[in-house]
């Protein structure tokens, strides 16, 4: 399904935008007298998708060797409602999402960096990569739930 970094990034960028819709709808429901539980559910889903998008943006940024500013913009776009969509479009149009997953080393000297070797190993063991990412996202999510919602 995710044969390229672009396809993975696009799905998570759209999911992040959809989760904003869910959160905003839940806030409206609460504001008009609906149950506060709507915000807990919508906010929980949005929070998990937010973290998943951030992890995906970092993974694709490292894989595609984006500059730090580009990576920061991609991650920060999740903070602004619906901004992940135009950022994804810009990344695609500017060629920053081009290419397939790099599973083998090339003649590029950057392919011999420790981070590139580790990334290629994880990409060749995609099930393990997914498990590690999900475990890290869930752990961070649980810590953030314990800390409490923003502004509390």
N, C-alpha and C positions, 0 to 999 in steps of 0.2 A: 504494500500500500504506500509506504513512504520510501519510494525508490530514490528520492532526491532530497537534499536539505530543504529545497524550496517547497516541496509538497508538505513536509512536516511543519515547516514554519507557517505556511498559509493556513493550515487547519487550526493551529493553535492561535493564530492572530484572529481568525474568524470566531473561534470559541471564546476568546477573551472579550470581543465586542458583544457577542451574544450574552455573556455572563453579566456585562454591564447593563444590558436591557433588563435582565432578570432582577438585578439589584435595584435599579431605578424603579421598576414596576413594584417591587416589594416596598420600597420607601413611600411610593404614592399610596399603596394600599394601606399602610400604617397611618399615613397622614390624613386619610379620609375616614379613619376610625376602624380600619380593619385590624386583624390580629397582628401583634408585634412579632409573632412567630414567623410571619412572612419574611421579615428582614433577617431573622436568624437563618432561615433556609436559603434565601437568595444571597445573603452575605457569605454564608458558608460555601456555597457553590462557587460564587465569584472569587472568594479567597483562594480556593483550591485551584481554579483555572488560572488565576493570576500568577500563582507560584509556578504552575506547570508551564505557562507561557514564558515566564522569566527564565526557567531552566532551559527551555527549548531555544530561546534567543541566545543564551550563553553558549549552548552546545553548537548551534549553527555559526555563531560569531567565531568561536575557536576553530571550527572546521573550515570555514571559508576565509579565515585569517583577516577578519575585519579589523580596522583601526579601533582603538579604544573608544573614540568618540562615536563611531557608528554603532558599536555594541551598546554603549550607554544609552544612545537614543532609542535603540530597539527595545531595551529593557524598560526605560523610562516611559515609553509610549503607552504602556499598560496602565499608567497612573491617570491618564487623561481618557475619559470615556470615548470609545470608538477610534482612538488614535492609532491603534495597531493596524487597522485596515490601510489607511494612507501610507503608513510607514512600510508595510509589506509591499504595497504597490511601488513605492519609490525604490526599495531595495531590489525588487524584481526588475524594474526598468533600468536601473543603474548597473545591472549585471552582478550585484553582490549576492544574489541567490543562484547564480548559474552553476552548473556542474552537478556531477553525481557524487555520492559518498566516496571519499578516497580511502579505499581498503588496502591499497598497496603503496609502498614508497616509490617515489619517482626520482628523477635527477635533481629536483629542486632541493637546495641545501636545507630549507626549512623542514623538509620531511624527516630530517635526522634529529630534530629537537625532541626532547623527552616528552613534551605534551603531545606532539604529533604521533609519536610511536604509541603512546598510551591510548590516544583517541582511536587510532587505527585498530588496535587490539580490541577495544571495547566495541567498535563498529562491526568487527568480524564476529563478535560474541554479543549480538544485539539483544538477546533475551536477558543476559546479565546486565547490559547497559540499562535496559528498561527497568529491571528490578532495582538496580542501584538508584536510578533517578526517582522512581516512585517511592522508594524507602526514604530517600533524602527529602523529598517534597512532603511526604506524610509526617516525618519527624519535625520539619520546620513548621508545618501546619499545626501540629499538636502543641509545639512550644508557643506559637502565636496565640492559640486558643487559651492556653494557660495564662499568658500575659494579659490577655483581654483585648477588647475592640479598641480601635483608635479613639482617642479623646476621652477615655475613661480614666 
